[in-house]
Structure formats: C-alpha cells, structure tokens
Amino acid sequence: MFQRILVVCVGNICRSPVAEAMLRRALPHKSLSSAGLGALVGQGVDPLARELAEADGLDVAGHSARQLSRAMLAEADLVLVMSDGQRRAVGELSPEALGKTMTLGRWLPESPAIPDPYRKSRDAFLHVHGLLREATGAWAARL
C-alpha cells in the first residue's frame, strides 16, 4: 500500500535524511526519500547527525538536501513529518497531501514531535537520534 515514503523536516540535513536511512535499512523493498520545508539545498547531513548515523551503520554520505515541492508530495504514498506544525505546512503547500501526511513520532509514547537538534548540543543530537530510531522502528513494524 505505502510504497513511496517521503520524510520531511525543516532543513533536510539532520532529522529527515537520518530517518530516511533508518527506514531504508528496515524497509529495503520500499522507495524512500526526504526533503525540507526550508531546505539548506545542496548541503550534506549535519556533521553530528552524520557521525551518529554512521556509528549506527547508516550510510548518509551521498545525501544532498532538497526543497520540498508539490510534485514530491504528489508522488508519495505516505509523508512523514517531525511535528504537527510541519504537517500543517505540508497541507498549506498541497492540501490534497494532508490526508497522507502523519508525524514520524506518531507511535512514540510521550510526544509525536521530534525536536530539531540543528545548532544544538551533542546531547540534543543523541536524544533526537534515539527518538528517530524508536519512531522509524515503530513505523517499520506497521508498514
């Protein structure tokens, strides 16, 4: 049912590319991609996010941030965002995509929002990496 999954955050350099890589490893038969609502177009994964991803055995070296577009939303079967605010932003860009847009942290026990670690401490990145691991694991079990 959900073959093409798009993961969205703000800059497309911290959360969404790492979540994309986690889902790709868990769901190799699915088509996965990521983008940002305010992408730092062309940039690779943030160095701290990359370090944690690589320590987890994920390959994010080839990532290049890209800006979210209506076409990307139209192609996706499922859009996973980091917060309710991002879900609303997707709906503003493409109202027809709202019904297939959900928070990545939907199945987390505490909060469905996954905070942005950009320009924050190593501890913030470690916390977010753990949330991404838990959230992607929960989605993989359901997809």
Accessible surface in RSA format (square Angstrom, percent):
REM  Atomic radii and reference values for relative SASA: ProtOr
REM  Chains: A
REM  Algorithm: Lee & Richards
REM  Probe-radius: 1.40
REM  Slices: 20
REM RES _ NUM      All-atoms   Total-Side   Main-Chain    Non-polar    All polar
REM                ABS   REL    ABS   REL    ABS   REL    ABS   REL    ABS   REL
RES MET A   1   188.96  97.9 129.45  85.7  59.51 141.7 110.78  94.2  78.18 103.6
RES PHE A   2    48.91  24.5  47.39  29.4   1.51   3.9  47.39  28.7   1.51   4.3
RES GLN A   3    81.15  45.4  81.15  59.3   0.01   0.0  44.87  95.5  36.28  27.5
RES ARG A   4   116.64  49.0 116.47  59.4   0.17   0.4  41.86  57.2  74.79  45.3
RES ILE A   5     2.16   1.2   0.00   0.0   2.16   5.2   1.10   0.8   1.06   2.9
RES LEU A   6     2.58   1.4   2.58   1.8   0.00   0.0   2.58   1.8   0.00   0.0
RES VAL A   7     0.00   0.0   0.00   0.0   0.00   0.0   0.00   0.0   0.00   0.0
RES VAL A   8     0.00   0.0   0.00   0.0   0.00   0.0   0.00   0.0   0.00   0.0
RES CYS A   9     2.55   1.9   2.55   2.8   0.00   0.0   0.00   0.0   2.55   2.7
RES VAL A  10    64.88  42.7  64.88  58.7   0.00   0.0  64.88  56.4   0.00   0.0
RES GLY A  11    12.92  15.9   0.00   N/A  12.92  15.9   8.21  22.5   4.71  10.5
RES ASN A  12     0.00   0.0   0.00   0.0   0.00   0.0   0.00   0.0   0.00   0.0
RES ILE A  13     7.25   4.1   7.15   5.3   0.10   0.2   7.15   5.1   0.10   0.3
RES CYS A  14     6.11   4.6   3.97   4.4   2.14   5.0   4.12  10.4   1.99   2.1
RES ARG A  15     8.50   3.6   8.21   4.2   0.29   0.7   0.48   0.7   8.02   4.9
RES SER A  16     0.00   0.0   0.00   0.0   0.00   0.0   0.00   0.0   0.00   0.0
RES PRO A  17     3.74   2.7   1.04   0.9   2.71   9.8   1.08   0.9   2.67  16.6
RES VAL A  18     1.82   1.2   1.82   1.6   0.00   0.0   1.82   1.6   0.00   0.0
RES ALA A  19     0.00   0.0   0.00   0.0   0.00   0.0   0.00   0.0   0.00   0.0
RES GLU A  20    20.35  11.7  20.35  15.4   0.00   0.0   2.49   4.8  17.86  14.6
RES ALA A  21    10.32   9.5   6.63  10.2   3.69   8.4   7.87  11.1   2.46   6.5
RES MET A  22     8.99   4.7   5.09   3.4   3.89   9.3   5.29   4.5   3.69   4.9
RES LEU A  23     0.00   0.0   0.00   0.0   0.00   0.0   0.00   0.0   0.00   0.0
RES ARG A  24   108.54  45.6 107.18  54.6   1.36   3.2  54.52  74.5  54.02  32.7
RES ARG A  25   126.48  53.1 102.38  52.2  24.10  57.4  66.85  91.4  59.63  36.1
RES ALA A  26    51.93  47.7  22.71  35.1  29.22  66.5  32.35  45.6  19.58  51.9
RES LEU A  27     7.95   4.4   7.95   5.7   0.00   0.0   7.95   5.6   0.00   0.0
RES PRO A  28   106.18  77.4  77.59  70.7  28.58 103.9  79.62  65.7  26.56 165.1
RES HIS A  29   122.89  67.2  91.44  63.6  31.45  80.5  85.00  87.6  37.88  44.1
RES LYS A  30    23.50  11.5  10.68   6.6  12.82  30.5   1.26   1.1  22.23  23.7
RES SER A  31    65.92  55.7  54.89  73.3  11.03  25.4  31.59  67.3  34.33  48.1
RES LEU A  32    12.67   7.1   0.00   0.0  12.67  31.9   0.33   0.2  12.34  33.2
RES SER A  33    36.51  30.8  35.64  47.6   0.87   2.0  22.95  48.9  13.56  19.0
RES SER A  34     3.90   3.3   0.72   1.0   3.19   7.3   0.00   0.0   3.90   5.5
RES ALA A  35     0.00   0.0   0.00   0.0   0.00   0.0   0.00   0.0   0.00   0.0
RES GLY A  36     0.00   0.0   0.00   N/A   0.00   0.0   0.00   0.0   0.00   0.0
RES LEU A  37    45.32  25.2  26.51  19.0  18.82  47.3  26.83  18.8  18.49  49.8
RES GLY A  38    39.77  49.0   0.00   N/A  39.77  49.0  29.13  79.9  10.64  23.8
RES ALA A  39    15.35  14.1   0.00   0.0  15.35  34.9   0.00   0.0  15.35  40.7
RES LEU A  40    59.24  33.0  53.87  38.5   5.37  13.5  59.24  41.6   0.00   0.0
RES VAL A  41   103.99  68.4  77.57  70.2  26.42  63.7  77.57  67.4  26.42  71.7
RES GLY A  42    50.38  62.1   0.00   N/A  50.38  62.1  24.92  68.4  25.46  57.0
RES GLN A  43    91.00  50.9  85.64  62.6   5.36  12.8  31.30  66.6  59.71  45.3
RES GLY A  44    38.64  47.7   0.00   N/A  38.64  47.7  22.10  60.6  16.54  37.1
RES VAL A  45    12.72   8.4   0.07   0.1  12.65  30.5   0.07   0.1  12.65  34.3
RES ASP A  46    21.87  15.3  18.84  18.8   3.02   7.1   3.02   7.1  18.84  18.8
RES PRO A  47   109.35  79.7  99.62  90.8   9.73  35.4 104.61  86.4   4.73  29.4
RES LEU A  48    44.19  24.6  43.30  31.0   0.89   2.2  43.73  30.7   0.46   1.2
RES ALA A  49     6.10   5.6   4.07   6.3   2.03   4.6   6.10   8.6   0.00   0.0
RES ARG A  50    93.70  39.3  93.70  47.8   0.00   0.0  16.21  22.1  77.50  47.0
RES GLU A  51    81.53  46.8  74.37  56.3   7.17  17.1  38.36  74.2  43.18  35.3
RES LEU A  52    16.38   9.1  14.48  10.4   1.90   4.8  14.48  10.2   1.90   5.1
RES ALA A  53     0.00   0.0   0.00   0.0   0.00   0.0   0.00   0.0   0.00   0.0
RES GLU A  54    80.75  46.4  63.90  48.3  16.84  40.1  27.72  53.6  53.02  43.3
RES ALA A  55    90.98  83.7  44.69  69.0  46.29 105.3  58.08  81.8  32.90  87.1
RES ASP A  56    39.88  27.9  26.68  26.6  13.20  31.2   6.66  15.7  33.22  33.1
RES GLY A  57    60.99  75.2   0.00   N/A  60.99  75.2  34.70  95.2  26.29  58.9
RES LEU A  58     9.08   5.1   2.68   1.9   6.41  16.1   5.27   3.7   3.81  10.3
RES ASP A  59   121.27  84.9  94.15  93.7  27.12  64.1  41.53  97.7  79.74  79.5
RES VAL A  60     8.91   5.9   2.32   2.1   6.59  15.9   7.58   6.6   1.33   3.6
RES ALA A  61    55.89  51.4  33.10  51.1  22.80  51.9  33.49  47.2  22.40  59.3
RES GLY A  62    76.64  94.5   0.00   N/A  76.64  94.5  44.20 121.3  32.44  72.7
RES HIS A  63    35.93  19.6  18.15  12.6  17.78  45.5  16.65  17.2  19.28  22.4
RES SER A  64    62.02  52.4  50.24  67.1  11.78  27.1  35.50  75.6  26.52  37.2
RES ALA A  65     2.10   1.9   0.00   0.0   2.10   4.8   0.00   0.0   2.10   5.6
RES ARG A  66    89.85  37.7  89.45  45.6   0.40   1.0  43.81  59.9  46.04  27.9
RES GLN A  67    78.42  43.9  72.28  52.8   6.14  14.6  45.11  96.0  33.31  25.3
RES LEU A  68     7.78   4.3   0.29   0.2   7.49  18.8   0.29   0.2   7.49  20.2
RES SER A  69    40.65  34.4  36.89  49.2   3.77   8.7  36.51  77.7   4.14   5.8
RES ARG A  70   122.76  51.5 118.07  60.2   4.69  11.2  53.47  73.1  69.29  42.0
RES ALA A  71    62.29  57.3  52.55  81.1   9.74  22.2  59.78  84.2   2.51   6.7
RES MET A  72    34.35  17.8  29.82  19.7   4.53  10.8  31.66  26.9   2.69   3.6
RES LEU A  73     0.00   0.0   0.00   0.0   0.00   0.0   0.00   0.0   0.00   0.0
RES ALA A  74    72.68  66.8  47.32  73.0  25.36  57.7  54.10  76.2  18.57  49.2
RES GLU A  75   113.42  65.1 107.48  81.3   5.94  14.1  42.51  82.2  70.91  57.9
RES ALA A  76     5.77   5.3   2.38   3.7   3.40   7.7   4.02   5.7   1.75   4.6
RES ASP A  77    33.91  23.8  25.29  25.2   8.62  20.4   8.49  20.0  25.42  25.3
RES LEU A  78     0.28   0.2   0.28   0.2   0.00   0.0   0.28   0.2   0.00   0.0
RES VAL A  79     0.00   0.0   0.00   0.0   0.00   0.0   0.00   0.0   0.00   0.0
RES LEU A  80     0.00   0.0   0.00   0.0   0.00   0.0   0.00   0.0   0.00   0.0
RES VAL A  81     0.00   0.0   0.00   0.0   0.00   0.0   0.00   0.0   0.00   0.0
RES MET A  82     0.00   0.0   0.00   0.0   0.00   0.0   0.00   0.0   0.00   0.0
RES SER A  83    28.60  24.2  28.48  38.0   0.11   0.3  21.50  45.8   7.10   9.9
RES ASP A  84    78.86  55.2  75.01  74.7   3.85   9.1  21.77  51.2  57.09  56.9
RES GLY A  85    33.87  41.8   0.00   N/A  33.87  41.8  22.85  62.7  11.02  24.7
RES GLN A  86    15.65   8.7  14.37  10.5   1.27   3.0   9.23  19.6   6.42   4.9
RES ARG A  87    77.72  32.6  77.72  39.6   0.00   0.0  12.09  16.5  65.62  39.8
RES ARG A  88   150.59  63.2 145.82  74.3   4.77  11.3  67.71  92.5  82.88  50.2
RES ALA A  89    33.62  30.9  28.12  43.4   5.49  12.5  29.77  41.9   3.85  10.2
RES VAL A  90     0.00   0.0   0.00   0.0   0.00   0.0   0.00   0.0   0.00   0.0
RES GLY A  91     9.58  11.8   0.00   N/A   9.58  11.8   5.50  15.1   4.07   9.1
RES GLU A  92   147.08  84.4 115.14  87.1  31.94  76.0  51.49  99.6  95.59  78.0
RES LEU A  93    64.50  35.9  54.18  38.8  10.32  26.0  60.37  42.4   4.13  11.1
RES SER A  94     2.09   1.8   2.09   2.8   0.00   0.0   0.00   0.0   2.09   2.9
RES PRO A  95    89.55  65.3  77.71  70.8  11.84  43.0  78.77  65.0  10.79  67.0
RES GLU A  96   120.83  69.4  88.06  66.6  32.77  78.0  72.47 140.2  48.36  39.5
RES ALA A  97     0.92   0.9   0.83   1.3   0.09   0.2   0.92   1.3   0.00   0.0
RES LEU A  98    63.02  35.1  63.02  45.1   0.00   0.0  63.02  44.3   0.00   0.0
RES GLY A  99    69.89  86.2   0.00   N/A  69.89  86.2  42.02 115.3  27.87  62.4
RES LYS A 100    50.64  24.7  46.63  28.6   4.01   9.6  33.78  30.4  16.86  18.0
RES THR A 101     0.42   0.3   0.00   0.0   0.42   1.0   0.00   0.0   0.42   0.6
RES MET A 102    54.47  28.2  52.44  34.7   2.02   4.8  52.90  45.0   1.56   2.1
RES THR A 103    12.21   8.7   9.70   9.8   2.50   6.0   3.76   5.1   8.45  12.8
RES LEU A 104     0.12   0.1   0.00   0.0   0.12   0.3   0.00   0.0   0.12   0.3
RES GLY A 105     0.04   0.0   0.00   N/A   0.04   0.0   0.01   0.0   0.03   0.1
RES ARG A 106   123.06  51.7 101.65  51.8  21.41  51.0  12.72  17.4 110.34  66.9
RES TRP A 107    92.64  37.2  65.97  31.9  26.67  62.6  70.38  37.5  22.26  36.1
RES LEU A 108    17.82   9.9   4.38   3.1  13.44  33.8   4.48   3.1  13.34  35.9
RES PRO A 109   116.12  84.6  73.60  67.1  42.52 154.6  85.51  70.6  30.62 190.3
RES GLU A 110   170.34  97.8 134.51 101.8  35.83  85.3  52.34 101.2 118.00  96.3
RES SER A 111    51.94  43.9  47.93  64.0   4.02   9.3  35.44  75.5  16.50  23.1
RES PRO A 112    57.91  42.2  57.83  52.7   0.09   0.3  57.91  47.8   0.00   0.0
RES ALA A 113    45.11  41.5  39.05  60.3   6.06  13.8  39.27  55.3   5.84  15.5
RES ILE A 114     1.77   1.0   0.00   0.0   1.77   4.3   0.05   0.0   1.72   4.7
RES PRO A 115    65.59  47.8  55.20  50.3  10.39  37.8  65.59  54.2   0.00   0.0
RES ASP A 116    47.38  33.2  41.83  41.6   5.55  13.1  19.73  46.4  27.65  27.6
RES PRO A 117     2.70   2.0   1.66   1.5   1.04   3.8   2.70   2.2   0.00   0.0
RES TYR A 118    73.79  34.5  64.50  36.7   9.29  24.2  47.71  35.9  26.08  32.2
RES ARG A 119   202.82  85.2 159.07  81.1  43.74 104.2  66.77  91.3 136.04  82.5
RES LYS A 120   119.16  58.1  98.82  60.6  20.34  48.4  75.19  67.7  43.97  46.8
RES SER A 121    67.20  56.8  51.62  68.9  15.58  35.9  52.44 111.7  14.75  20.7
RES ARG A 122   107.94  45.3 102.26  52.1   5.68  13.5  53.70  73.4  54.24  32.9
RES ASP A 123   106.02  74.3 100.63 100.2   5.39  12.7  30.24  71.2  75.78  75.6
RES ALA A 124    25.15  23.1  16.64  25.7   8.51  19.4  24.89  35.0   0.27   0.7
RES PHE A 125     6.73   3.4   5.84   3.6   0.89   2.3   5.84   3.5   0.89   2.6
RES LEU A 126    83.89  46.7  75.00  53.7   8.89  22.4  75.28  52.9   8.61  23.2
RES HIS A 127   106.60  58.3  95.52  66.4  11.08  28.4  68.07  70.1  38.53  44.8
RES VAL A 128     5.80   3.8   5.80   5.2   0.00   0.0   5.80   5.0   0.00   0.0
RES HIS A 129    11.25   6.1  10.27   7.1   0.97   2.5   8.30   8.6   2.95   3.4
RES GLY A 130    27.76  34.2   0.00   N/A  27.76  34.2  22.23  61.0   5.53  12.4
RES LEU A 131    33.19  18.5  32.84  23.5   0.35   0.9  32.88  23.1   0.30   0.8
RES LEU A 132     3.43   1.9   3.43   2.5   0.00   0.0   3.43   2.4   0.00   0.0
RES ARG A 133   120.96  50.8 116.88  59.6   4.08   9.7  58.15  79.5  62.81  38.1
RES GLU A 134    87.33  50.1  74.52  56.4  12.80  30.5  41.14  79.6  46.19  37.7
RES ALA A 135     0.51   0.5   0.00   0.0   0.51   1.2   0.51   0.7   0.00   0.0
RES THR A 136     5.69   4.0   5.43   5.5   0.26   0.6   1.06   1.4   4.63   7.0
RES GLY A 137    39.18  48.3   0.00   N/A  39.18  48.3  32.53  89.3   6.65  14.9
RES ALA A 138    21.41  19.7  12.78  19.7   8.62  19.6  19.47  27.4   1.94   5.1
RES TRP A 139     9.42   3.8   9.42   4.6   0.00   0.0   9.42   5.0   0.00   0.0
RES ALA A 140    21.73  20.0  10.82  16.7  10.91  24.8  11.13  15.7  10.60  28.1
RES ALA A 141    88.14  81.0  43.73  67.5  44.41 101.0  55.85  78.7  32.29  85.5
RES ARG A 142   131.01  55.0  94.82  48.3  36.19  86.2  38.49  52.6  92.52  56.1
RES LEU A 143    45.70  25.5   6.54   4.7  39.16  98.4  25.88  18.2  19.82  53.3
END  Absolute sums over single chains surface
CHAIN  1 A     6838.9       5220.1       1618.8       3886.0       2952.9
END  Absolute sums over all chains
TOTAL          6838.9       5220.1       1618.8       3886.0       2952.9
